[in-house]
C-alpha cells in the first residue's frame, strides 16, 4: 500500500511504510524488515509501470473517430491498437461486437464536491495485464452491433431466458456484475431500481463479491459430499473452477478478492491443512490484487470489499455477545450484517453522501433470497437457452428481491457531508474501540463514550465556523449556484441536460450538496423555463427538504417547468412568483429580486429570467440567469464585486455598456462542452477591456467564493 501510494504522489504512503517498518523493528526481525521493503518496492514498481505505460490512443484525443471492438457494457476493448475506451452516452445495445463513432476526449477529474472523478476511476481500471482506459468517446453513435457470443453470451442467454425486462436486468447485475440494463429500469412509481437498492442498503447485491463465490462453491461442495468424493476432489474441483469463473464474470476488486481467498481456503482444505488464518488470507489477497491492479487501492469497490471482509472476521465474537436464547444462525446473520455496515460506514458516507437507515432488516430479508437466487441463476446461465427451465423458479425470487428493494427503498436515509481526515480518524478510533470491546479489553460504557466524543468533535467545525459562501457548481453546459449563509441556504437553478436522460439534479447537484453538508434548501430559485437551468430542480425537490420555490413567469404547457412544479406540489412546497423588490434577509445579508419587474412582458424565456442581487457588508454579487443585453441595462445594478455572467457568456449578454455600469472585479461563467460557442470571444474581450477576472467552470471546475 505504501509503495503504491508513493508512486501516485500521495504523501500518505509514508504512513503504511512507517507502520510496516515499525513492526519488524519492534520484533527485532531483519528478515521481516527486508520483506517489508521488498513489498513496498514491488508496489511502487507495479504502480509506476502502470502509470508510465504509454496510451496508444493519445494521438487521436480530440479527433472524430470510428472504433470497432468488443463492448462489455462498460468499456469498448479494441484489438488494434490494444486499448480500452469508455463510451458516452453508453450504448443501449447489450454486450457484443460494436462499431461506434464519436469524438475522443481526455477524461475529466473531480469538478465539484462529491462529484465523480472520471479520470482517477479510469486509471484504476487498468492492470499490468489489462489496458488502462485512457480516453472517452463522447457523442457516441452506434453504427453496427452484433450480440455477444462465446461462453459469456451463452451464459447471458440462459440467465435471462423467460424473464421479464427488470428481472433479466437484475439477474445480469447479480450474476455478471453488469448494471447497464438495471440502470435504465424503474418501478411503477417512477423510482429508479438502482436508487431503490442504494437507499435500502442493498447496492452491494449488484456488485459481484464473496457472497457469490461462497454460495456457488458451497453448493458444489455439498453436491460432491453427497456423491462421496474424497476431500482432494471435494474441495479441489470447486477451487480449480474459480479461475474460469473469474474470466466469465470479468475481474473487479470484490470478485477478484473473493476468488483469491476462496481458492486459498479450498486448496488448504483439499490438501488437509485445515482452514488458514483469515487475516493472512486477506493480506495475501490484497497483495495479489495490488501487484496486478495497483491503482485499485484508490477504487471505492476495493476499499469497501476489504473493509467489509475485515469487519466480518469479528462476526463470531459479536455473535457470542448476543443473547444465547436467540438461534445461532440469527445471531451470526445479525452480527455479519451489522459489522459489514459499520466497517464500511466512513467510505459509504463520504462517497455516496447518504447512509441507509434500514440496511439491517433489508439485508436480512434479501440475503435469504440471494442464498437461492445466486446458485439458481448460475445454473440457468450454464444451461444457456435451456435456462428458462430453471428461471421458472428464478423469476419469482427475483421479483421478491425487487419487492424488498422497492419497499425499503422508500425509507428515509441519513444524509452525510464529505468525510475529511478528522472524520476518518474519528471513525478509526471508534472502530478500534469497538474491536477492544469485542476482545473484552474495555467495557461498553467506554465504547459508547468514545463514539459520542468522536461524533461531537467531528461536528464542532461546522458549528463553530458556519459556511458563508457562494458556490458556482460545475454542472456542464448549465447553471446551478448555491448561496450558503448560517441562517439561509438558496439554490439558484439546478442544471439540466438537453436531449439526454441523465438527471443532472439527482446525479450531480444533489451529491454535491450532500458533500458540502447541505441538508435542506430554504429557497430554490427556478430562473426560467430552460432545460439547462431547471430540469435538475425536480431531482433536488425529491431528494432534499425545500422551504419555498421562486419562479418568475409561470409558463404554460412547458414540460420542464411543469415537472418542477409537479415535484413541488407532491412535496407540498409553496411556489412563489417573485417580482422586483422581493427580498429575503438573513445573517447580515440580503438577497433581492432585480427582475422580472412585472408580469410577463416577452415571449422569450431568457428575457423573463429571475435576476438576483446578493449584498453582505458592502460586498455585492449579481446572478442574472439568461438575461440578454437590452434587459441587463434596465436593472440599474451599479457596481458589483462578483458578476455571474448571463447566458453562459453568450455574445447577446454582458454588453460593453452594461459592464461599464457594473464594473465587476470578477466574473464567473458557468459553461461546459457546447456547440453554441459559449463563452463567446466577444464577451471575453469585453470582460478583458473592463479589467474583470474571468472564472470559467469548464476550466476551473466548481468555483467557491467567500461571502464577507
N, C-alpha and C positions, 0 to 999 in steps of 0.2 A: 504493500500500500504506500509506504513512504517513497519508494523508488518511482512508482507511477505518478504520485502527486508532484514530486520534484521535477519529473520530466515534463509535466504540464505547466510548470512555472508557479505552482502553488506553494507558498511558504509553509502551509500546514503539513507538508510532507515531513518536516523535521520532527513533528510530534510522534508519529508511529516509529520513526527511526530512533528517537531518543528512548522510547519505551522498549523497542526491540533490543537496543544495546544495553539497557539497564538490567534486564532480567539475566542475561548471561554473566554480566559483571557481578550481580548480586550472588549468583550461584558459583562464581569463580570458574566458569566453563569456557575456555578459549575456543573449543570446538563449536559450541553453540553460538558464540560471538561471530565466528567465521561464517557459519551458516546464515546468520542474520545479515551480514554484509553481502554475502553471495545472493541472498534473496532480494535485497534492496537493489543490487546491481542488475539482477535479472529483470526486475520490474521496470527499472529506468530504461534498460536496453529495449525491452519489448515496447514500451510506450513511445520512446524516442523514434524507433524504427517505423512505427505505425504513423506517427505524425509527420515524419520527413519523407514518407513514401510519395513520389510524385503522382498527381492526379492526371490521368490520361485525357480527361475531358476539359482541363483548364483552358487550352487554347480556344475552345468553342464557347466559353462563357460569354453571354451577350448576343450570341448568334441565333438565328432561326434554324432549327434542325429537325430532321425526321429520324427517329430512333426505332430500332427493331430489337426486341429481346423477349425475355420471359417475365411476365408480370405476376408477382406472387400475392398481390393485394396490398402490398406496402411499398415495394421497390421494383423498378424495372432493371433487370440484370442483362447487360449486354455481353455478347461473346467477343466482339471485336470493335473497339478495344475492350479489354476486360474491366468492366466498371459497373457500378450500380447508381441509379438515379431516382430521386424522389419525383413524383408526378403530382401536379396541382392544376386543376382540381382532380381528385382521384377518379379514375375511370369507373363507371358503374358496372362495366363488364367484370365478370369473375376472373380469377387467375387463369393464365394461359399465355399463348404466344400473342404479342401485341406489337402493332406498328402505330406510333403516335408522333404527332408533330407539335412543335411549340418552340418557346424561346428558353434557352438555358440561362439561368441566373445563379449567382452565388447565394447560399442560404443566409438568412438573417439571424443575428443574435437576439438576445432578450431586449425588447424595445420598450417594455413597460413593466411596472411592478406586477409580479405574479404571472407574467407573460411566458410564453413558450420560447425557449432558446433553441431554435431550429438548428443552428449551426453546431452547437455543442451536442445536441441529441444525435445528429447525423454522424458526427465524429465518433460518437460512442458505439455506433452500429457496425463499425469496421473491426476486423481482426487480422491476425497475421496471415490467415488463410482465406480471408474474406475481404473483398474490396470495400473501401470506405465510401459511402455515398457522398460525393463532393459537390454536387450541383442539384438544382431543382428545375424541372421542366415545367414552366408556367404557361397558362393559356393552352393546356393540352387538348388536342383534338385527335380522337381515335380514328385511324384510317382503316385498320384491319385488326380482327381479333379471332383467335381460334381457341376453343376451350382447352383447359388443362388436360394433359394426357399423363401417361405413366402411372406409377403406383399411387401418387398423391391424387391424381384425377380419379382413379378407380375408387380410392378411399372416400373422396368427397362425394362421389355419386351415391355410394352406399350410405353414407352418413345422412344425406338429405332425402333419400328416396321415400316418397309418400308423405313427406312432412309439409306443413304449411310454410309460407314465407318466413314468418317470425320464428317458428320452431326451427326451421332449417338454419336461419341466421344464428340462432342461439347455439345450436349443436356445432356449427363451424367454429364459433368462438370458444366453446368449451373443449372441443377435441383437437382443434388445429391452431387455436390462438388467433384465428383470422376474424377480426372485428370489422371488416369492411362492410359487410351486409348489415350487421346488427346496429351499426352507427346510423343507418338510414331508417331503422324501424321505429315505430311509435305505437303506444297503446291507443285505445279508442278515445281516451280523454285528452289526447294530444301530447302527453308526456313521453319524451324520448325513452326508449327501452334502456339505453346505456345510462342515461341520467338517473333513472329509477334504481338501477343496480348500484350506482355510486351512492345515492342518498340512503339506500338501505344498508350500506356497508358490505355489499356483495360483489363489488367490482372485481375482486381477485378471482372470482369463479370463472371469469372470461380471460384470465391470463394463465397459461399452462404453468403448472407448478408441481411441487412434490405430491400434492393430492392425487393428480392424475397418475403419476408413477406408482405411488403406493397402492391405489385402488386396482390398477391393472395388474401389477405384479402379485398383489395379494390373491386375486382371482386365479392367476396362472399357478402360483404355488399351491393354492388349495386344490386345484384340479390334479396337479402332479402328486400331491399327498394321497388323494383318493385313488389314484392309479397305482400307488405303492412304489413310486420312484425313489431311488436312493438319493441321499442328500446332495451328492455331487450333481445329479440331474435336477433334483427338486429346486435347487437354488441356482445352479449354474446355467440352466437353459433360460430362465427369465432374465438373468443378468446379461447373457450373451445377446438377448433380443433388445436390450436397451439402446445400443448404438444405432441399429436400424430404425428404432422408434424415434430417436433424436433427429435422424435425417428426414424421416417422414414429416414430423411437425416443424422442423427447422429450428436452429439454435436461437434461444433467447436466454437472458440471465437466469430466470427462475427455473426453466425446464432443464437447462444445462447443469445447474447446480444439483437439481434433483436426480438427474441421470447419473452424474458422477457419484453422489452419495449413495444412491440405490445400488449402483454397480459395485462399489466397495463393500457395502454391507452384505450383498448377496454372495460376492466372491469369498468373503470371510466365512460365511455360513457354509458355503459349498465345500471348503477345504477343512472344515471342522475347527476353526479358530474362534467361533462364537461371535457375539456382537462386538464390533470395535468401539472404542471410546467416541462418544458423539462429538465432542469438541475437536478431537483430532480429525474426524471425517469432515467436519465443517471447514476446518482450516485447510485440509487437502483440496476440497472442492473450490475454495476461494483462490488458492494458489494456482490451480489448473485453469480456472476461468480467467484470472488476471494475466497469466502468461500468454494465453491465446487471444483474449479480448481485453487488453489493459485498460481501455477507457470505459469499460463497463463500470468501473469504480464510480464514475460520475453519473451513471444511469439510475434513475429512481427505481426501476424494476429490480436491479441488482441490490440496491440498498434495502428495499422492502423485503426481498426474498431472504437475505441473510439475517436481517434483524428479526424477522418472524421466526426463522428456524432456530436462532439462538435463544429467543424467548421460550420456544417450545421445549427446550432442554430442561426447563424447570417445571413442566406440567405435572410430573409425578409429585414433586414437593408440594405444589399448591393444592393438588387433589387431596393429599394427606391431611391438609389443614381444614378441609371442608367437612361438614358433619358426616360421620361414618354411617348414619342411618340412610343416607342417600345412596342410590345404586352407584357402583364404581364407574360404570360406563358414563353415567350422567356427570359425575364429578370430574372425570377426565375430559369430557367434551366441554364442560364449562371452563375448566382450567385452561385447556388449549386455546379456546376462542378468546378468552379474556387476555391471556398472555400475548397472543399474536397481535391483538388490537393495541395493547399498551406498549408493546415493544416497537411497533411501527408508528405510534401516535405522533411523535415530532415530525417525521418525514411526511406523513399523510396531511397533517395540519398545515405545515409550511408549504407543501407543494400544491395541494388542491384547495386550500383556503376554507375547508369545512371538515367537520368531524361528524360522522353519523352517530345518532343517539340511540338507534335501535339495532346496532350491529350484532349484539349478543343474541337476542331472540331470533332475529332474521337468519343468522348463521346456523343456529341450532336446527331450525327447520330446513334450511337449504342443504346443509351437509348430509342429512338423511336422504334427500332426493339425489344428491350427487353420488352417493355411495352406489346407487343402482344405475344412475344415468350414464356415468363415465364408462363402466365396463360394457353396458349395452350399446352405447354409441360406438365404442371401439369395435365391437363385434359386427355391428351393422356396416361400418366402414370396410372391414376386412372382406365382407360378403359382396361388396360392390353393388351392382344393380339389384341383387337379391336382398340388399339390406332392408328393403321395405317390409320383409317378413318380421324382422326384429323391431323395426320402427313402429309396429303396432303397439308395442309396449313403450318405446322411447317417446312417442308423441305425447301421450297423456302426462308422462313425467316432466317433459319439457314445459308443457302448459302449466303444470302445478308450480314449477320453479318460476316461470314468468309471473304467475299469480302472486307468489310470495314477494317477488321484487316489486310488483305494482302496488301491492298492499302496503308494504313497509316503505316504499319509495315516496309515499305521501307524508311520512313523518317529518317533523322539523329537524334541521341539522344545526349544529353549533358552528357558527362562522368563526374564522380564525384569520389573523393577520400573518404577515411574514415572520418566520421564526429566525431570529438573529442568533448571534453567538451566545448572548446571555440566556436566551430561551433554550438553546441546545445544552448548555452547561446545567441549567436548572433541571431539564428533563433527565440528563445523565445522572445527576445527583439523586433524583427521586427513584430512578430505576435501580441505582446502586443500593439505595436504602431498602427498596423492595426485595432485592436479592439477599441482603443481610437479614431481613426479616424472615425470608423463607429458610435461611440457614439456621435460624434461631439465635442469631447474634444480637439482635435488638428487639425490643418489644413493639407492639403495634402502635402504641401512642407516639413513639419516636418517628415511625414511618409517616403517620398522619401529620405530625408537626412539621416534618421536613417537607412534605408535599405542600402544606399550606404556606410555609415560609417561602418556598420557591415560586409559588403562584403569586404571592404578594410582591416579591422582588422583581419578577418579570413584568408585572403590571405597573409598577411605580413610574417608569419613564413616561408612559402615556399620560398618567395623572399629573405628574409634575411639569411636563412640557407639552401641553396640548397643541395640536397642529394649527398653524396659521400659514396657509399656503394656497397657491393656485397650481393645479396640476393639469397640464395640457397633455392629455393621453394620446399616445400614438395608436390610432385606430385605422391606419392606412389612409385611403382616399375618403376621408370623412371628418367629422368633428365630434369631439367629446372633451369637455373641460370640467374639472372638479374644483369647486371653491370650498376650502376647509377652514372653519373658524371654530373656536372652542364650543360655541353655542349655536352654530349654524353650518349645515352641510348642503351645498347646492350642486347639482349636476346639470350642466348646460349641454344638452344633446347627448346621444349615446351611440353615435356612429351607425353604420349600415353598410351593406354590400349589395350594390346594384347588380341585378341579374344573377344572383348566387343564392344558394340555400344556406350559406354559412351565417349563423346568428352571431353577429358581432357583439350584441349586448350580452348575451349569455356566455359566449365563449371567450370574449376579450375584455369587455368593460367590467363585468361582474367579478371575474378573478382578480383584476387589477384593484378594484375597490376593496375586496376582501384582503388582498395582500397589504393594502395601505391601512387596514384596520377599520375601514368604514363599515358600520353595521346597520346604518339607516340613512335615508336621504330626507332632508326636510323639504326641499323644493327640487322638483325635476322639471327643467325647462325644455320644452319641445319648440325650438325656434320657428320652424316652418316645415311644411309637408314635403320634404325631400328625403328620399331613402337614405342617403349617406349621412344624414343628421339624426333622424329619429327612429329608424327601423329598430335599432337596438333598445329603444326605450321600453318596449313591451317586455323584453327579457329582464331588464332591470326591475320593472314593476313586479314581475313574477318572483324574483329572487330576493328582494330586499324590501323592508318596510319603507314606504314613501308617504310623507305628510301631505303634499299637495303637488299637483301638476299645473304648470303655467303654459298656456298657449297664446298665440297672437290671434290668428284668424282661424275659425273653425271651418275649414274647407270641407265642403260636402262631397260625399262619394269618393273619397280618396282612400284606397285600401291600406296604405301605410299608416296614415293618421287614424283611420278607423280601428286598426289593430291596437294602437297605443291607447285610444280612448276605451276600447273594449277591455283591455287589461286593467285600466284604471277602474272601470266600473265593476269588474269582477272582484277587485281588491278593496272596493269601497273607498277609493282615493278621490277626493274632490278635485275637480278640474276648474281652473280659473282662467278666464280670458283677460289678459292684462293689457293695460294701456299706459301711455306715457305718464310718468309721475308716480306710478305704483312703486312701493318700496318696502323692503324688509331690513330691519336693523338688528344687529347682534354683535356682541364682543367688541364694541367700539368701531364697527364698520357698518357701511350701508350699501345695499345693492338696489339700484334704481333702474326702472324700465325707461329707456330712451325712445323706443319705437316698438309697436306702431302708435301713432299719435291719435288714432281714432278707429272707427270701423274700417273694414276692408275698402281700400281705395285703388287697388290694382289687381289685374288678373294674373300677375306674375307672382309665383310663390316667393321668390327671392325678395321682392320689394315689400313683402309683408312679414319679413323676418323680425323676431323679437331681438332687440338690441339692448344691452345692459351695461351699466357703469358701476364698478366697484370702487368705493372710496374708504380709505383707512388711514387716519392720522396724516392727512395731506398727500398720501400716495393714491394714484388713480390708475385703474385698468379698465379697458373697454372691450366688450365682446359683441361682435357685430353680425353674427350669423352669416348670411349670404347677401347682405345688403349691397346693391350696386352703387356706383359713384354718385349719381344725382341725389339719391336718398341720403347717403352719408353726409352730404353737405348741409342737409336740413336738420341735423341733430344738434348743432350748436354745442359741440362737445368740448372744445377748448383743449388745453394741454393734457396729455396722458403720459404716464410713465411706461406703461406696457399696453401695446395695441395687439389684440387678437385680430389679425388681418381677415377681412371679409372674403368669403367665397374662395378660400384656399389659394389666394394670390392670383385670382383671375384678373385679366387686364381691364375688365369692366369695373373693378373696385380699386380702392386705395389710390384715388386720383391725386395729382400734384397739389391742387388747391386744398383738398381735404388734409393731406399730410402737412401742408404748411400751417394749417389751422391747429392740428393736434400735436405736432412736433414730438412724435413718440421716441423716447430714448431707446426702446427695444420693441421689436415686432416679432410675434410668433405666428408662423404659418403652419396650419395643420394640413398635411398633404401626404399622399402616398403615390405608388405607381399609378399612372393615369395616362390617358390618351388625349386629355384636354389641354395639355401644355401648361399645367399648373406646377409651380408658380410661373407666371409669365415674365419673360425677360424685361418687359417694360416696367412691371411692378418692382422688380428687384432693382432696376436702375433708378426708379423714383425714390425708393426707400434709401438707396445709397446717397442720392442727392440730398435727402432730408437728414442724413447722418444718423440713421436708425440702424442699430444692430439687428440682424435677422437670425431668428432661430427656427429651423425647419424640422418638423417631426420626422420627415423621411431621411434626414441626415443625423439628427441628434437623438432620435427616439423620443420618449416621453420627456417633457420639459417641466421641471418643478421650480416654482417661483415663490419665494417667501413673501408674506404679507406683513408689513410693518405693524 
